[in-house]
Amino acid sequence: MPAKSILICGAGIAGPALAYWLNRYGFEPALIERAPAFRDGGYMIDVWGTGYEILKRYGLLDAARARGYIFDRLEFVDEKGREVAGFGGEIFRGAFDNRFFSVPRGDLAHVLYDTVKDKVETVFGATIRALHQDEQGVRADLTNGQTRRFDLVIGAGGLHSPVREMVFGPERAFEQYLGYCAASFITSGYPHRDEATYMSFARPGRQISRYAMRDGKTAFLFVFAADKPPLIAPHDSAGQKRLLHGIFGNDGWECPEILARLDAADELYFDPVSQIRMPQWTRGRVALLGDAAYCPSLLAGAGSAFAMLGAYVLAGELHRAGGDHGIAFSAYEAKLSGFMRRQQDNAVRFAGSFTPKTAFGVFLRNRVLNLMNVTPVGVWLTRQMLGEIFSLPDYG
């Protein structure tokens, strides 16, 4: 029997993106999300190349751009706030023929979810507790006490995917930690704005960045080096804040003000900078999508684009195969696995340049950033850092 009903675990970027295409092709997707409600916030996402083209295929490019930002400048400062490196945003835009903008992850997720929220069943405040596959389908035992049956299950729950844990094995078997952690929060009324400028302060092994948003809001991003991921529970916000105070508490620039705002923040995103590398993304009637299968690392800035790309290809192959999941899953992996491995390799090469761990590394990074002002050099470096563009198949 061809697959029809499909449970998608995760309602961030990948899940709603897949639900959009599955619903369009006549399947019956359902979303389940462990968070009690739709989550706002998160990291800033750069949209270019594959991400730009895939949003056009979704018909959502204008909606995403309306929520997005165009940065005129990227600037690094010292402890006194004096510029030590920087370049104009036209370098990034010029490298991709002005098809480049930035958008908060939560805003992009809203754009995607709004297309399916009235068409697709969504269960918030629950996740999958256990899965049992047989020849007819998959039984999903949910944490809200329900037991449901579906033809297929898709794990789209991000870096810490519960579906991957249940079907493929523990996270440690697939996670490649890149030696950094990142945290992000948003506050209102922060006095230093620097509109349309991505401001950063860096010391060896650590960096704080900020950027002004609409409605008087400001977003902050912390990145710091750590030999091992901190032993702090994923939802221990107080412990995460204490750790950030310990790392950035003696730094200059605006760090004391930023840490005071951090203490008052209601929501903090905190993640290791890791990749997920797997020999296969499908098993039986279960498939993984997005960061759950091929996370490139959040510093690469491309995880959301790759999640949308994966959703487009997976749904398209299921449509092309008439719901035959065996054929569709094989084609999904064949089309994307090589591309995703190359993007992950590229992200590893450039991870250290984002937050160098030594004083000499910071000095060298600053010199390279200043070279970006030489337009041909800046365009070439940008294309090297951001990687290749995937040629999208047409599924009709």
C-alpha atoms as a printed R data frame, in Angstrom:
    type eleno elety resid chain resno      x      y       z
1   ATOM     1    CA   MET     A     1  0.000  0.000   0.000
2   ATOM     2    CA   PRO     A     2  1.377  3.457  -0.853
3   ATOM     3    CA   ALA     A     3  2.080  5.736   2.092
4   ATOM     4    CA   LYS     A     4 -0.550  8.355   2.877
5   ATOM     5    CA   SER     A     5 -0.496  9.300   6.571
6   ATOM     6    CA   ILE     A     6  2.825 10.732   7.774
7   ATOM     7    CA   LEU     A     7  3.744 11.832  11.304
8   ATOM     8    CA   ILE     A     8  6.404 14.558  11.438
9   ATOM     9    CA   CYS     A     9  8.171 14.937  14.791
10  ATOM    10    CA   GLY     A    10  9.256 18.578  15.129
11  ATOM    11    CA   ALA     A    11  7.550 21.863  14.218
12  ATOM    12    CA   GLY     A    12 10.519 24.180  13.767
13  ATOM    13    CA   ILE     A    13 11.729 24.777  10.210
14  ATOM    14    CA   ALA     A    14 12.022 21.279   8.720
15  ATOM    15    CA   GLY     A    15  8.685 19.923   9.965
16  ATOM    16    CA   PRO     A    16  6.348 22.638   8.641
17  ATOM    17    CA   ALA     A    17  8.384 22.830   5.421
18  ATOM    18    CA   LEU     A    18  7.805 19.116   4.816
19  ATOM    19    CA   ALA     A    19  4.146 19.365   5.837
20  ATOM    20    CA   TYR     A    20  3.664 22.135   3.266
21  ATOM    21    CA   TRP     A    21  4.821 19.989   0.351
22  ATOM    22    CA   LEU     A    22  3.197 16.765   1.565
23  ATOM    23    CA   ASN     A    23 -0.153 18.501   1.931
24  ATOM    24    CA   ARG     A    24  0.245 20.035  -1.519
25  ATOM    25    CA   TYR     A    25  0.905 16.591  -3.022
26  ATOM    26    CA   GLY     A    26 -2.172 15.037  -1.407
27  ATOM    27    CA   PHE     A    27 -0.581 13.239   1.560
28  ATOM    28    CA   GLU     A    28 -1.950 13.504   5.109
29  ATOM    29    CA   PRO     A    29  0.835 14.896   7.317
30  ATOM    30    CA   ALA     A    30  0.531 15.579  11.044
31  ATOM    31    CA   LEU     A    31  2.986 17.531  13.204
32  ATOM    32    CA   ILE     A    32  3.957 16.830  16.806
33  ATOM    33    CA   GLU     A    33  6.086 19.278  18.802
34  ATOM    34    CA   ARG     A    34  7.393 18.857  22.345
35  ATOM    35    CA   ALA     A    35  7.227 22.609  23.099
36  ATOM    36    CA   PRO     A    36  3.880 23.673  24.611
37  ATOM    37    CA   ALA     A    37  3.375 26.313  21.906
38  ATOM    38    CA   PHE     A    38  5.006 27.570  18.743
39  ATOM    39    CA   ARG     A    39  8.486 28.891  19.597
40  ATOM    40    CA   ASP     A    40  9.713 32.329  18.578
41  ATOM    41    CA   GLY     A    41 13.297 33.518  18.812
42  ATOM    42    CA   GLY     A    42 16.458 31.723  17.856
43  ATOM    43    CA   TYR     A    43 19.449 32.616  15.759
44  ATOM    44    CA   MET     A    44 19.684 34.914  12.751
45  ATOM    45    CA   ILE     A    45 19.670 32.966   9.485
46  ATOM    46    CA   ASP     A    46 21.355 34.166   6.321
47  ATOM    47    CA   VAL     A    47 19.392 33.430   3.146
48  ATOM    48    CA   TRP     A    48 21.372 33.075  -0.080
49  ATOM    49    CA   GLY     A    49 21.953 30.625  -2.890
50  ATOM    50    CA   THR     A    50 20.068 27.398  -2.227
51  ATOM    51    CA   GLY     A    51 18.027 28.957   0.590
52  ATOM    52    CA   TYR     A    52 16.974 31.857  -1.612
53  ATOM    53    CA   GLU     A    53 15.977 29.609  -4.499
54  ATOM    54    CA   ILE     A    54 14.106 27.151  -2.299
55  ATOM    55    CA   LEU     A    55 12.014 29.957  -0.770
56  ATOM    56    CA   LYS     A    56 11.068 30.965  -4.312
57  ATOM    57    CA   ARG     A    57  9.863 27.399  -4.947
58  ATOM    58    CA   TYR     A    58  7.770 27.578  -1.776
59  ATOM    59    CA   GLY     A    59  6.312 30.899  -2.956
60  ATOM    60    CA   LEU     A    60  7.438 32.415   0.355
61  ATOM    61    CA   LEU     A    61 10.380 34.589  -0.671
62  ATOM    62    CA   ASP     A    62  8.500 37.886  -0.347
63  ATOM    63    CA   ALA     A    63  6.991 36.898   3.018
64  ATOM    64    CA   ALA     A    64 10.419 35.930   4.383
65  ATOM    65    CA   ARG     A    65 12.055 39.101   3.055
66  ATOM    66    CA   ALA     A    66  9.339 41.206   4.675
67  ATOM    67    CA   ARG     A    67 10.431 39.826   8.056
68  ATOM    68    CA   GLY     A    68 14.120 39.964   7.178
69  ATOM    69    CA   TYR     A    69 16.982 42.434   7.468
70  ATOM    70    CA   ILE     A    70 19.623 43.864   5.171
71  ATOM    71    CA   PHE     A    71 22.862 44.541   7.038
72  ATOM    72    CA   ASP     A    72 24.896 47.454   5.689
73  ATOM    73    CA   ARG     A    73 27.987 46.618   7.694
74  ATOM    74    CA   LEU     A    74 29.728 43.916   9.728
75  ATOM    75    CA   GLU     A    75 31.996 45.470  12.355
76  ATOM    76    CA   PHE     A    76 34.369 44.188  15.067
77  ATOM    77    CA   VAL     A    77 35.346 46.481  17.951
78  ATOM    78    CA   ASP     A    78 37.863 46.418  20.802
79  ATOM    79    CA   GLU     A    79 37.183 46.828  24.534
80  ATOM    80    CA   LYS     A    80 36.788 50.603  24.080
81  ATOM    81    CA   GLY     A    81 34.335 50.207  21.215
82  ATOM    82    CA   ARG     A    82 36.838 51.230  18.534
83  ATOM    83    CA   GLU     A    83 36.575 49.470  15.185
84  ATOM    84    CA   VAL     A    84 39.356 46.952  14.498
85  ATOM    85    CA   ALA     A    85 37.853 45.202  11.467
86  ATOM    86    CA   GLY     A    86 34.834 45.441   9.235
87  ATOM    87    CA   PHE     A    87 33.378 45.539   5.762
88  ATOM    88    CA   GLY     A    88 30.203 46.560   3.966
89  ATOM    89    CA   GLY     A    89 27.255 44.237   3.492
90  ATOM    90    CA   GLU     A    90 27.343 44.892  -0.239
91  ATOM    91    CA   ILE     A    91 30.202 42.353  -0.413
92  ATOM    92    CA   PHE     A    92 27.868 39.498   0.594
93  ATOM    93    CA   ARG     A    93 25.058 40.782  -1.591
94  ATOM    94    CA   GLY     A    94 27.375 41.289  -4.559
95  ATOM    95    CA   ALA     A    95 28.618 37.705  -4.314
96  ATOM    96    CA   PHE     A    96 25.058 36.486  -4.929
97  ATOM    97    CA   ASP     A    97 23.651 39.176  -7.256
98  ATOM    98    CA   ASN     A    98 21.805 40.887  -4.370
99  ATOM    99    CA   ARG     A    99 19.950 37.663  -3.547
100 ATOM   100    CA   PHE     A   100 21.055 37.736   0.085
101 ATOM   101    CA   PHE     A   101 19.260 38.777   3.283
102 ATOM   102    CA   SER     A   102 19.040 37.744   6.937
103 ATOM   103    CA   VAL     A   103 15.965 36.670   8.892
104 ATOM   104    CA   PRO     A   104 15.444 35.488  12.496
105 ATOM   105    CA   ARG     A   105 14.899 31.746  12.713
106 ATOM   106    CA   GLY     A   106 11.612 32.193  14.573
107 ATOM   107    CA   ASP     A   107 10.259 34.546  11.921
108 ATOM   108    CA   LEU     A   108 11.122 32.135   9.116
109 ATOM   109    CA   ALA     A   109  9.501 29.316  11.090
110 ATOM   110    CA   HIS     A   110  6.345 31.443  11.411
111 ATOM   111    CA   VAL     A   111  6.256 32.067   7.665
112 ATOM   112    CA   LEU     A   112  6.398 28.311   7.045
113 ATOM   113    CA   TYR     A   113  3.995 27.279   9.804
114 ATOM   114    CA   ASP     A   114  1.399 29.865   8.767
115 ATOM   115    CA   THR     A   115  1.048 28.035   5.433
116 ATOM   116    CA   VAL     A   116 -0.039 24.776   7.101
117 ATOM   117    CA   LYS     A   117 -1.498 25.608  10.522
118 ATOM   118    CA   ASP     A   118 -5.082 25.516   9.224
119 ATOM   119    CA   LYS     A   119 -4.509 22.494   6.976
120 ATOM   120    CA   VAL     A   120 -2.406 20.093   9.060
121 ATOM   121    CA   GLU     A   121 -3.052 18.607  12.499
122 ATOM   122    CA   THR     A   122 -0.494 19.862  15.028
123 ATOM   123    CA   VAL     A   123 -0.062 18.464  18.542
124 ATOM   124    CA   PHE     A   124  1.925 20.739  20.880
125 ATOM   125    CA   GLY     A   125  3.291 19.768  24.280
126 ATOM   126    CA   ALA     A   126  4.059 16.153  23.366
127 ATOM   127    CA   THR     A   127  6.559 14.043  21.497
128 ATOM   128    CA   ILE     A   128  7.101 10.424  20.518
129 ATOM   129    CA   ARG     A   129  7.904  8.044  23.387
130 ATOM   130    CA   ALA     A   130  8.299  4.852  21.355
131 ATOM   131    CA   LEU     A   131  8.002  3.624  17.773
132 ATOM   132    CA   HIS     A   132  7.062  0.146  16.556
133 ATOM   133    CA   GLN     A   133  7.382 -0.622  12.830
134 ATOM   134    CA   ASP     A   134  5.655 -3.452  10.975
135 ATOM   135    CA   GLU     A   135  4.772 -4.234   7.362
136 ATOM   136    CA   GLN     A   136  1.597 -2.146   7.499
137 ATOM   137    CA   GLY     A   137  2.969  1.006   9.129
138 ATOM   138    CA   VAL     A   138  4.322  2.523  12.334
139 ATOM   139    CA   ARG     A   139  2.735  2.636  15.763
140 ATOM   140    CA   ALA     A   140  3.708  5.794  17.639
141 ATOM   141    CA   ASP     A   141  3.304  5.902  21.416
142 ATOM   142    CA   LEU     A   142  3.134  9.564  22.427
143 ATOM   143    CA   THR     A   143  4.082 11.196  25.718
144 ATOM   144    CA   ASN     A   144  0.526 12.546  26.096
145 ATOM   145    CA   GLY     A   145 -0.739  8.970  26.469
146 ATOM   146    CA   GLN     A   146 -2.066  8.576  22.935
147 ATOM   147    CA   THR     A   147 -1.167  5.733  20.601
148 ATOM   148    CA   ARG     A   148 -1.428  6.523  16.887
149 ATOM   149    CA   ARG     A   149 -0.719  4.655  13.653
150 ATOM   150    CA   PHE     A   150  0.844  6.180  10.552
151 ATOM   151    CA   ASP     A   151  2.242  4.902   7.300
152 ATOM   152    CA   LEU     A   152  5.532  6.772   7.823
153 ATOM   153    CA   VAL     A   153  7.319  8.755  10.535
154 ATOM   154    CA   ILE     A   154  9.757 11.593   9.848
155 ATOM   155    CA   GLY     A   155 12.188 12.820  12.499
156 ATOM   156    CA   ALA     A   156 12.547 16.588  12.103
157 ATOM   157    CA   GLY     A   157 13.369 17.409  15.708
158 ATOM   158    CA   GLY     A   158 16.755 19.029  15.179
159 ATOM   159    CA   LEU     A   159 20.162 18.252  16.619
160 ATOM   160    CA   HIS     A   160 18.701 16.346  19.595
161 ATOM   161    CA   SER     A   161 16.148 14.334  17.600
162 ATOM   162    CA   PRO     A   162 14.214 11.799  19.727
163 ATOM   163    CA   VAL     A   163 13.299  9.822  16.597
164 ATOM   164    CA   ARG     A   164 16.964  9.407  15.682
165 ATOM   165    CA   GLU     A   165 17.692  8.197  19.210
166 ATOM   166    CA   MET     A   166 14.906  5.594  19.069
167 ATOM   167    CA   VAL     A   167 15.501  4.240  15.569
168 ATOM   168    CA   PHE     A   168 19.190  4.790  14.763
169 ATOM   169    CA   GLY     A   169 20.995  4.931  18.111
170 ATOM   170    CA   PRO     A   170 22.378  7.398  20.664
171 ATOM   171    CA   GLU     A   171 23.286 10.949  19.671
172 ATOM   172    CA   ARG     A   172 26.945 10.445  20.590
173 ATOM   173    CA   ALA     A   173 27.275  7.923  17.751
174 ATOM   174    CA   PHE     A   174 26.551 10.623  15.152
175 ATOM   175    CA   GLU     A   175 27.462 13.959  16.738
176 ATOM   176    CA   GLN     A   176 30.714 15.625  15.739
177 ATOM   177    CA   TYR     A   177 31.366 18.419  18.231
178 ATOM   178    CA   LEU     A   178 33.325 21.308  16.660
179 ATOM   179    CA   GLY     A   179 34.796 22.762  19.851
180 ATOM   180    CA   TYR     A   180 32.400 25.684  20.394
181 ATOM   181    CA   CYS     A   181 29.086 26.507  22.048
182 ATOM   182    CA   ALA     A   182 26.619 29.256  21.185
183 ATOM   183    CA   ALA     A   183 23.812 31.051  22.987
184 ATOM   184    CA   SER     A   184 21.284 33.641  21.868
185 ATOM   185    CA   PHE     A   185 18.591 35.841  23.384
186 ATOM   186    CA   ILE     A   186 16.492 38.897  22.499
187 ATOM   187    CA   THR     A   187 15.785 41.921  24.690
188 ATOM   188    CA   SER     A   188 13.820 45.162  24.341
189 ATOM   189    CA   GLY     A   189 14.994 48.719  24.942
190 ATOM   190    CA   TYR     A   190 18.744 48.122  24.733
191 ATOM   191    CA   PRO     A   191 20.240 51.627  24.326
192 ATOM   192    CA   HIS     A   192 22.973 50.856  21.774
193 ATOM   193    CA   ARG     A   193 21.399 50.294  18.366
194 ATOM   194    CA   ASP     A   194 23.830 50.776  15.454
195 ATOM   195    CA   GLU     A   195 21.023 50.156  12.978
196 ATOM   196    CA   ALA     A   196 21.761 47.793  10.065
197 ATOM   197    CA   THR     A   197 25.166 46.898  11.541
198 ATOM   198    CA   TYR     A   198 26.203 43.478  12.847
199 ATOM   199    CA   MET     A   199 28.422 44.459  15.809
200 ATOM   200    CA   SER     A   200 30.896 42.032  17.393
201 ATOM   201    CA   PHE     A   201 33.458 42.056  20.176
202 ATOM   202    CA   ALA     A   202 35.973 39.211  20.279
203 ATOM   203    CA   ARG     A   203 38.666 37.914  22.571
204 ATOM   204    CA   PRO     A   204 40.612 34.682  21.980
205 ATOM   205    CA   GLY     A   205 38.111 31.837  22.195
206 ATOM   206    CA   ARG     A   206 34.987 33.932  22.755
207 ATOM   207    CA   GLN     A   207 32.814 36.484  20.998
208 ATOM   208    CA   ILE     A   208 29.629 38.502  21.567
209 ATOM   209    CA   SER     A   209 27.620 39.954  18.700
210 ATOM   210    CA   ARG     A   210 24.488 42.080  18.576
211 ATOM   211    CA   TYR     A   211 22.141 43.433  15.946
212 ATOM   212    CA   ALA     A   212 19.176 45.780  16.137
213 ATOM   213    CA   MET     A   213 15.749 44.414  15.265
214 ATOM   214    CA   ARG     A   214 12.339 45.977  14.713
215 ATOM   215    CA   ASP     A   215 10.105 47.219  17.527
216 ATOM   216    CA   GLY     A   216 13.050 48.326  19.668
217 ATOM   217    CA   LYS     A   217 14.408 44.800  20.095
218 ATOM   218    CA   THR     A   218 18.055 43.722  20.019
219 ATOM   219    CA   ALA     A   219 19.371 40.196  19.526
220 ATOM   220    CA   PHE     A   220 22.623 38.913  21.054
221 ATOM   221    CA   LEU     A   221 24.780 35.956  20.086
222 ATOM   222    CA   PHE     A   222 27.474 34.456  22.341
223 ATOM   223    CA   VAL     A   223 30.047 32.034  20.933
224 ATOM   224    CA   PHE     A   224 32.820 30.480  23.015
225 ATOM   225    CA   ALA     A   225 35.368 27.703  22.699
226 ATOM   226    CA   ALA     A   226 35.156 24.647  24.963
227 ATOM   227    CA   ASP     A   227 37.067 21.380  24.732
228 ATOM   228    CA   LYS     A   228 33.883 19.494  25.624
229 ATOM   229    CA   PRO     A   229 30.228 20.537  25.663
230 ATOM   230    CA   PRO     A   230 29.324 21.885  29.128
231 ATOM   231    CA   LEU     A   231 27.577 19.411  31.409
232 ATOM   232    CA   ILE     A   232 24.428 21.505  31.718
233 ATOM   233    CA   ALA     A   233 20.941 20.161  31.072
234 ATOM   234    CA   PRO     A   234 19.411 21.493  27.834
235 ATOM   235    CA   HIS     A   235 16.632 23.345  29.677
236 ATOM   236    CA   ASP     A   236 18.728 24.601  32.639
237 ATOM   237    CA   SER     A   237 18.583 28.279  31.703
238 ATOM   238    CA   ALA     A   238 19.949 29.423  35.076
239 ATOM   239    CA   GLY     A   239 22.992 27.169  34.749
240 ATOM   240    CA   GLN     A   240 23.601 28.357  31.194
241 ATOM   241    CA   LYS     A   241 23.458 31.994  32.306
242 ATOM   242    CA   ARG     A   242 25.948 31.336  35.120
243 ATOM   243    CA   LEU     A   243 28.315 29.737  32.629
244 ATOM   244    CA   LEU     A   244 28.118 32.745  30.296
245 ATOM   245    CA   HIS     A   245 28.806 35.085  33.225
246 ATOM   246    CA   GLY     A   246 31.900 33.058  34.067
247 ATOM   247    CA   ILE     A   247 33.214 33.260  30.507
248 ATOM   248    CA   PHE     A   248 32.364 36.876  29.614
249 ATOM   249    CA   GLY     A   249 32.105 38.477  33.067
250 ATOM   250    CA   ASN     A   250 35.508 40.211  32.997
251 ATOM   251    CA   ASP     A   251 35.341 41.476  29.414
252 ATOM   252    CA   GLY     A   252 35.032 45.092  28.328
253 ATOM   253    CA   TRP     A   253 32.992 46.816  25.614
254 ATOM   254    CA   GLU     A   254 29.270 46.423  26.476
255 ATOM   255    CA   CYS     A   255 29.647 43.009  28.112
256 ATOM   256    CA   PRO     A   256 28.470 44.085  31.612
257 ATOM   257    CA   GLU     A   257 25.304 45.636  30.127
258 ATOM   258    CA   ILE     A   258 24.683 42.620  27.928
259 ATOM   259    CA   LEU     A   259 25.073 40.178  30.823
260 ATOM   260    CA   ALA     A   260 22.637 42.240  32.909
261 ATOM   261    CA   ARG     A   261 20.120 41.919  30.079
262 ATOM   262    CA   LEU     A   262 20.861 38.202  29.866
263 ATOM   263    CA   ASP     A   263 19.851 37.751  33.508
264 ATOM   264    CA   ALA     A   264 16.426 39.218  32.768
265 ATOM   265    CA   ALA     A   265 15.863 37.230  29.564
266 ATOM   266    CA   ASP     A   266 12.868 34.887  29.614
267 ATOM   267    CA   GLU     A   267 14.143 32.665  26.812
268 ATOM   268    CA   LEU     A   268 17.721 31.628  26.061
269 ATOM   269    CA   TYR     A   269 18.806 29.414  23.184
270 ATOM   270    CA   PHE     A   270 21.934 27.434  24.091
271 ATOM   271    CA   ASP     A   271 23.543 24.785  21.897
272 ATOM   272    CA   PRO     A   272 26.848 23.040  21.230
273 ATOM   273    CA   VAL     A   273 28.242 23.813  17.801
274 ATOM   274    CA   SER     A   274 28.029 20.309  16.387
275 ATOM   275    CA   GLN     A   275 27.349 18.393  13.228
276 ATOM   276    CA   ILE     A   276 25.309 15.244  12.757
277 ATOM   277    CA   ARG     A   277 26.957 12.803  10.344
278 ATOM   278    CA   MET     A   278 25.176  9.560   9.519
279 ATOM   279    CA   PRO     A   279 25.833  6.773   7.003
280 ATOM   280    CA   GLN     A   280 22.100  6.663   6.221
281 ATOM   281    CA   TRP     A   281 19.086  8.818   7.019
282 ATOM   282    CA   THR     A   282 16.311  6.251   6.592
283 ATOM   283    CA   ARG     A   283 15.421  2.918   8.159
284 ATOM   284    CA   GLY     A   284 12.278  1.024   7.258
285 ATOM   285    CA   ARG     A   285  9.364  3.439   7.408
286 ATOM   286    CA   VAL     A   286 11.282  6.139   9.276
287 ATOM   287    CA   ALA     A   287 13.342  8.960   7.764
288 ATOM   288    CA   LEU     A   288 15.301 11.847   9.257
289 ATOM   289    CA   LEU     A   289 15.207 15.391   7.937
290 ATOM   290    CA   GLY     A   290 17.238 18.573   8.427
291 ATOM   291    CA   ASP     A   291 19.520 18.948  11.447
292 ATOM   292    CA   ALA     A   292 18.383 15.549  12.745
293 ATOM   293    CA   ALA     A   293 20.174 13.922   9.789
294 ATOM   294    CA   TYR     A   294 22.785 16.327   8.408
295 ATOM   295    CA   CYS     A   295 23.238 19.319  10.711
296 ATOM   296    CA   PRO     A   296 26.072 21.460   9.254
297 ATOM   297    CA   SER     A   297 26.515 23.427  12.561
298 ATOM   298    CA   LEU     A   298 24.687 26.591  13.516
299 ATOM   299    CA   LEU     A   299 27.747 28.737  12.757
300 ATOM   300    CA   ALA     A   300 27.449 27.695   9.115
301 ATOM   301    CA   GLY     A   301 24.197 29.674   8.917
302 ATOM   302    CA   ALA     A   302 22.721 27.196   6.453
303 ATOM   303    CA   GLY     A   303 20.887 24.608   8.555
304 ATOM   304    CA   SER     A   304 17.455 26.108   7.875
305 ATOM   305    CA   ALA     A   305 18.101 26.311   4.139
306 ATOM   306    CA   PHE     A   306 19.212 22.678   4.093
307 ATOM   307    CA   ALA     A   307 16.146 21.669   6.132
308 ATOM   308    CA   MET     A   308 13.866 23.337   3.572
309 ATOM   309    CA   LEU     A   309 15.835 21.754   0.737
310 ATOM   310    CA   GLY     A   310 15.568 18.311   2.333
311 ATOM   311    CA   ALA     A   311 11.828 18.763   2.863
312 ATOM   312    CA   TYR     A   312 11.366 19.753  -0.776
313 ATOM   313    CA   VAL     A   313 13.302 16.735  -2.052
314 ATOM   314    CA   LEU     A   314 11.819 14.186   0.378
315 ATOM   315    CA   ALA     A   315  8.234 15.234  -0.341
316 ATOM   316    CA   GLY     A   316  8.957 15.454  -4.053
317 ATOM   317    CA   GLU     A   317 10.393 11.945  -4.171
318 ATOM   318    CA   LEU     A   318  7.414 10.540  -2.245
319 ATOM   319    CA   HIS     A   319  5.140 12.250  -4.764
320 ATOM   320    CA   ARG     A   320  7.157 11.002  -7.739
321 ATOM   321    CA   ALA     A   321  7.173  7.433  -6.334
322 ATOM   322    CA   GLY     A   322  3.418  7.419  -5.756
323 ATOM   323    CA   GLY     A   323  3.902  6.978  -2.013
324 ATOM   324    CA   ASP     A   324  6.338  4.052  -2.294
325 ATOM   325    CA   HIS     A   325  8.594  4.956   0.616
326 ATOM   326    CA   GLY     A   326 11.325  2.476  -0.325
327 ATOM   327    CA   ILE     A   327 11.888  4.104  -3.706
328 ATOM   328    CA   ALA     A   328 11.424  7.624  -2.346
329 ATOM   329    CA   PHE     A   329 13.762  7.238   0.623
330 ATOM   330    CA   SER     A   330 16.532  5.817  -1.573
331 ATOM   331    CA   ALA     A   331 16.190  8.691  -4.042
332 ATOM   332    CA   TYR     A   332 16.131 11.261  -1.203
333 ATOM   333    CA   GLU     A   333 19.473 10.029   0.116
334 ATOM   334    CA   ALA     A   334 21.014  9.577  -3.328
335 ATOM   335    CA   LYS     A   335 20.188 13.135  -4.377
336 ATOM   336    CA   LEU     A   336 21.291 14.906  -1.199
337 ATOM   337    CA   SER     A   337 23.921 12.892   0.697
338 ATOM   338    CA   GLY     A   338 26.944 13.958  -1.368
339 ATOM   339    CA   PHE     A   339 25.935 17.623  -1.352
340 ATOM   340    CA   MET     A   340 25.332 17.624   2.412
341 ATOM   341    CA   ARG     A   341 28.694 15.977   3.136
342 ATOM   342    CA   ARG     A   342 30.475 18.643   1.093
343 ATOM   343    CA   GLN     A   343 28.648 21.409   2.957
344 ATOM   344    CA   GLN     A   344 29.573 19.851   6.295
345 ATOM   345    CA   ASP     A   345 33.220 19.571   5.252
346 ATOM   346    CA   ASN     A   346 33.164 23.231   4.242
347 ATOM   347    CA   ALA     A   347 31.639 24.224   7.591
348 ATOM   348    CA   VAL     A   348 34.413 22.395   9.468
349 ATOM   349    CA   ARG     A   349 37.090 24.211   7.458
350 ATOM   350    CA   PHE     A   350 35.706 27.620   8.345
351 ATOM   351    CA   ALA     A   351 34.478 26.984  11.930
352 ATOM   352    CA   GLY     A   352 37.700 28.168  13.548
353 ATOM   353    CA   SER     A   353 37.705 31.438  11.617
354 ATOM   354    CA   PHE     A   354 34.380 32.480  13.184
355 ATOM   355    CA   THR     A   355 35.807 32.625  16.716
356 ATOM   356    CA   PRO     A   356 39.600 32.068  16.704
357 ATOM   357    CA   LYS     A   357 41.014 30.515  19.863
358 ATOM   358    CA   THR     A   358 44.323 32.442  19.968
359 ATOM   359    CA   ALA     A   359 45.332 36.112  19.929
360 ATOM   360    CA   PHE     A   360 47.192 35.545  16.673
361 ATOM   361    CA   GLY     A   361 44.104 33.893  15.210
362 ATOM   362    CA   VAL     A   362 41.991 36.935  16.136
363 ATOM   363    CA   PHE     A   363 44.610 39.233  14.586
364 ATOM   364    CA   LEU     A   364 44.686 37.176  11.385
365 ATOM   365    CA   ARG     A   365 40.878 36.988  11.181
366 ATOM   366    CA   ASN     A   366 40.681 40.781  11.504
367 ATOM   367    CA   ARG     A   367 43.192 41.246   8.680
368 ATOM   368    CA   VAL     A   368 41.187 38.915   6.449
369 ATOM   369    CA   LEU     A   369 37.956 40.773   7.268
370 ATOM   370    CA   ASN     A   370 39.559 44.061   6.288
371 ATOM   371    CA   LEU     A   371 40.669 42.481   3.008
372 ATOM   372    CA   MET     A   372 36.988 41.868   2.286
373 ATOM   373    CA   ASN     A   373 36.749 45.580   1.450
374 ATOM   374    CA   VAL     A   374 38.716 44.848  -1.725
375 ATOM   375    CA   THR     A   375 35.647 43.827  -3.732
376 ATOM   376    CA   PRO     A   376 37.061 40.978  -5.883
377 ATOM   377    CA   VAL     A   377 38.758 39.477  -2.815
378 ATOM   378    CA   GLY     A   378 35.623 39.865  -0.695
379 ATOM   379    CA   VAL     A   379 33.382 38.277  -3.302
380 ATOM   380    CA   TRP     A   380 35.772 35.337  -3.758
381 ATOM   381    CA   LEU     A   381 36.138 34.746   0.014
382 ATOM   382    CA   THR     A   382 32.377 34.945   0.496
383 ATOM   383    CA   ARG     A   383 31.726 32.305  -2.134
384 ATOM   384    CA   GLN     A   384 34.409 30.063  -0.626
385 ATOM   385    CA   MET     A   385 32.909 30.354   2.857
386 ATOM   386    CA   LEU     A   386 29.279 29.906   1.866
387 ATOM   387    CA   GLY     A   387 29.731 26.946  -0.457
388 ATOM   388    CA   GLU     A   388 27.995 25.638  -3.552
389 ATOM   389    CA   ILE     A   389 24.400 26.057  -4.679
390 ATOM   390    CA   PHE     A   390 22.226 22.955  -5.139
391 ATOM   391    CA   SER     A   391 20.434 22.575  -8.472
392 ATOM   392    CA   LEU     A   392 16.791 22.009  -7.539
393 ATOM   393    CA   PRO     A   393 14.890 19.161  -9.232
394 ATOM   394    CA   ASP     A   394 11.408 19.833 -10.572
395 ATOM   395    CA   TYR     A   395  8.647 17.673  -9.085
396 ATOM   396    CA   GLY     A   396  5.699 19.349 -10.808
